[in-house]
Amino acid sequence: MSLEIDHLSKQYGSVRALDGVTFTVRPGEVYGFVGSNGAGKSTTMRIAVGVLAADSGTVRIAGHPVDAETRRRIGYMPEERGLYPKMKVGEQLRYLARLHGFSAASAARAAETWTDRLGVGSRREDTVDALSLGNQQRVQLAAALVHSPDVLILDEPFSGLDPVAVDVMSDVLREKAREGVPVLFSSHQLDLVQRLCDRVGIITHGALRAEGTVADLRATGAAHLTVATDAPSGWADRVPGVVHADYRPGRTVLTLADGTDTQPILHAALAYGPVREFASARPDLTELFREVVSA
């Protein structure tokens, strides 16, 4: 079962929040949805789960437009915590499972399973507002999972989590993907997105600007060359193929045009003395994100 976002558009007065956003999250795929604040991530997700209506475009699950029935098959985690603060954790999760058709016994089992799995089993009798922000985040994820959804849509699920909780949540998302669930999540933690996701979409100003596997996206970015040298600032400015030079003490990081021959760069550096390092690399996701947003 796939989640299909098909040419979604949304306007708020003179602001075009979404401009024909289109992508598909395949069965068993973890899809990272990244962009600056206000880029359109949350708006896309809210439309996907029916919290907002699109001006145009369609959201489909397994090829069928999302309606009230298919919406029940989505596990949604909003960026703003949507739990009842004065309700006990276990009671709240059991209630949410019952809303999705679980029996009282199966709802209780599901609530126990997910609170234990996410490390808040000992807090089931506490009210949500008595928990730390990180534990509230864990309970919010349990609320998205308690009804065994066929699709997961998670808006900033890693926000406020400590490294141990990040690892636990990452394992859960991978596990759900192995079960065939399409997982869509947004995050500003691009190192985590790079490590966890099968594919990534970068949205800016309401439009999807880049999409693909991390390896494919990195391959489209400008090549970088690190040169460890004591040459003075400006030494590479006139070398053919150098688009940008970032001069740091003892090290220069160069951005190169495609197909640049690096030998003239090496010769230029050697003219000022020994070269201790001469290594090329493609940009990581954080650097690529900056390039896409800047463009």
C-alpha positions in Angstrom: 0.0 0.0 0.0 1.4 3.4 -1.0 0.7 7.0 0.0 0.4 9.2 -3.0 0.5 13.0 -2.8 -0.7 14.3 -6.2 -0.4 18.0 -7.2 -1.5 19.5 -3.9 -2.0 23.2 -3.9 -3.0 25.5 -1.1 -3.3 29.3 -0.9 -3.7 31.5 2.1 -4.6 35.0 0.8 -1.6 36.1 -1.2 0.6 33.3 0.2 0.9 30.2 -1.9 1.6 27.6 0.8 1.7 24.6 -1.7 2.3 24.7 -5.4 1.6 21.4 -7.0 3.4 19.2 -4.6 3.6 15.6 -5.9 5.4 12.6 -4.5 4.7 8.9 -3.5 5.8 7.0 -0.4 6.0 3.4 -1.5 5.1 0.4 0.7 7.9 -0.3 3.2 9.7 2.9 2.5 10.9 5.6 4.9 10.5 8.9 3.2 12.1 12.0 4.7 10.3 15.3 4.0 12.6 18.2 4.7 12.5 22.0 4.3 12.8 25.3 6.1 10.2 26.5 8.5 7.2 27.6 6.5 8.2 25.6 3.4 5.0 23.6 3.3 5.8 20.3 5.2 3.1 20.5 7.9 0.5 21.9 5.4 1.1 18.8 3.2 0.8 16.4 6.1 -2.4 18.1 7.5 -4.0 17.8 4.1 -3.0 14.2 3.8 -4.8 13.3 7.1 -7.8 15.6 6.4 -7.1 18.3 9.0 -6.9 20.8 6.1 -8.5 20.8 2.7 -6.4 21.4 -0.4 -7.5 23.9 -3.0 -6.6 21.4 -5.6 -4.9 18.0 -5.9 -5.6 14.6 -4.4 -4.2 12.3 -1.6 -4.5 8.6 -2.3 -3.8 5.5 -0.3 -3.3 2.3 -2.3 -4.7 4.2 -5.3 -7.9 5.3 -3.7 -8.7 8.9 -2.6 -8.5 9.3 1.2 -11.9 9.5 2.8 -13.2 9.1 6.3 -12.7 5.3 6.2 -9.2 5.2 4.8 -8.2 8.1 7.1 -8.7 5.7 10.0 -5.8 3.6 8.6 -3.4 6.5 9.0 -1.2 6.9 12.1 -0.6 10.7 12.4 1.8 12.5 14.8 1.3 16.3 14.6 4.1 18.7 15.2 2.1 20.3 18.0 1.3 17.7 20.6 -2.3 16.7 20.3 -2.9 14.7 23.5 -5.3 15.5 26.3 -2.9 16.9 29.0 -5.0 16.0 32.1 -5.8 12.4 30.9 -3.7 9.5 32.1 -1.3 8.1 29.5 -2.7 4.5 29.5 -6.3 5.7 29.6 -5.7 8.0 26.6 -4.1 5.3 24.5 -6.8 2.8 25.2 -9.4 5.4 24.3 -7.7 6.2 21.0 -7.5 2.4 20.2 -11.2 2.0 20.9 -12.0 4.9 18.6 -10.3 2.8 15.8 -12.5 -0.2 16.6 -10.4 -2.2 19.0 -12.0 -4.2 21.8 -11.4 -3.2 25.4 -8.9 -6.1 25.8 -7.1 -5.5 22.5 -6.9 -1.7 23.2 -5.3 -2.4 26.7 -2.8 -4.8 25.1 -1.8 -2.3 22.4 -1.4 0.5 25.0 0.8 -1.7 27.1 2.8 -2.9 24.2 3.6 0.6 22.8 4.3 2.3 26.1 6.7 -0.5 27.1 8.4 -0.4 23.7 8.8 3.4 23.8 10.1 3.5 27.3 7.1 5.0 29.1 5.5 1.9 30.5 6.1 3.0 34.1 4.2 6.3 33.3 0.9 4.8 32.2 -0.9 6.1 35.3 0.5 9.6 35.0 -1.2 12.4 33.3 0.4 13.6 30.1 1.2 17.1 31.5 3.2 15.4 34.3 5.7 14.1 31.8 8.8 15.7 30.4 8.6 17.0 26.9 10.6 14.0 25.6 8.3 11.5 27.3 5.3 13.4 25.9 6.8 12.9 22.5 7.1 9.2 23.1 3.5 9.0 24.1 2.5 11.0 21.1 4.2 8.4 18.9 2.5 5.6 20.8 -0.8 7.4 20.0 0.1 7.2 16.3 0.9 3.5 16.5 -1.6 2.1 19.0 -4.2 1.3 16.3 -1.7 -0.6 14.0 -2.0 1.9 11.1 -1.3 1.0 7.5 0.3 4.4 6.8 2.5 6.6 9.1 2.7 10.4 8.8 4.9 11.9 11.4 5.6 15.7 11.7 8.9 16.3 13.5 8.8 13.0 15.5 12.4 13.4 16.8 12.0 16.9 18.2 13.1 17.1 21.8 14.3 13.5 22.1 17.5 12.4 23.8 19.9 10.2 21.8 18.5 7.0 23.4 15.0 7.9 22.5 16.1 8.8 19.0 17.5 5.3 18.6 14.3 3.7 19.9 12.1 5.7 17.6 14.4 5.0 14.6 14.1 1.3 15.3 10.3 1.6 15.5 10.1 3.4 12.1 12.4 0.8 10.5 10.3 -2.0 11.9 7.1 -0.6 10.6 8.7 -0.1 7.2 9.8 -3.8 7.2 6.1 -4.6 7.8 5.3 -2.8 4.5 4.0 0.4 6.1 4.9 3.6 4.1 6.4 6.0 6.6 6.5 9.8 5.9 8.2 12.0 8.4 9.6 15.5 8.5 12.7 16.6 10.5 15.2 19.3 10.7 17.8 16.8 11.9 19.3 16.1 8.5 22.0 13.8 9.7 19.2 11.6 11.0 17.3 11.8 7.8 20.4 10.9 5.8 20.9 7.8 8.0 17.3 6.6 8.2 15.5 7.4 5.0 15.2 5.4 1.8 14.3 8.6 -0.2 14.1 12.3 0.6 12.1 15.1 -0.7 13.2 18.8 -0.3 10.5 21.4 -0.3 11.0 25.1 -0.5 8.4 27.9 -0.9 5.6 25.3 -1.3 7.2 23.4 -4.1 9.2 20.1 -4.2 12.6 21.1 -5.5 14.6 17.9 -5.2 13.7 14.2 -4.6 15.6 10.9 -4.6 17.7 8.6 -2.6 20.4 10.3 -0.5 23.0 8.9 -2.8 21.3 10.2 -5.9 20.8 13.6 -4.3 24.4 13.8 -3.2 25.5 12.9 -6.7 23.7 15.9 -8.1 25.4 18.3 -5.7 28.5 20.2 -6.5 31.7 18.3 -5.8 33.8 19.5 -2.8 37.6 19.3 -2.5 39.4 19.6 0.8 43.0 20.8 0.6 45.1 20.9 3.8 47.7 23.5 3.1 49.2 26.6 4.6 48.8 28.6 1.4 47.4 32.1 1.9 43.7 33.0 1.4 42.9 33.5 -2.3 45.4 31.0 -3.6 42.7 29.0 -5.5 40.6 32.0 -6.7 41.9 31.9 -10.2 42.2 28.2 -10.7 39.9 26.9 -13.5 36.8 25.0 -12.2 36.8 26.5 -8.7 33.3 27.9 -8.1 33.8 28.8 -4.4 36.6 28.7 -1.9 36.2 28.6 1.9 39.5 29.5 3.4 40.1 28.2 6.9 43.3 28.1 9.0 45.4 25.3 7.5 42.6 24.0 5.3 40.7 25.2 2.2 37.3 23.7 1.1 36.6 24.2 -2.6 33.4 23.8 -4.5 34.0 22.6 -8.0 32.2 22.8 -11.3 31.3 19.4 -12.8 34.1 17.7 -14.6 36.8 19.9 -13.1 40.4 18.5 -13.5 41.9 18.7 -10.0 45.5 18.5 -11.0 45.9 22.2 -11.6 44.4 22.8 -8.2 47.0 20.5 -6.6 49.8 22.2 -8.5 48.6 25.6 -7.4 48.5 24.5 -3.7 52.0 22.9 -4.0 53.4 26.2 -5.1 52.9 27.4 -1.5 54.4 24.3 0.2 53.4 20.8 1.3 49.8 19.6 0.8 48.9 17.4 3.8 45.4 16.4 2.5 43.8 16.4 -0.9 40.4 14.7 -0.8 37.2 15.1 -2.9 33.7 14.3 -1.7 30.1 14.9 -2.6 28.1 17.2 -0.2 26.2 15.5 2.6 22.4 16.1 2.9 22.9 19.2 5.1 25.1 20.9 2.5 22.8 19.8 -0.3 19.8 21.2 1.5 21.6 24.6 1.8 22.4 24.5 -1.9 18.7 23.7 -2.9 17.3 26.3 -0.5 19.7 29.0 -1.7 18.9 28.2 -5.3 
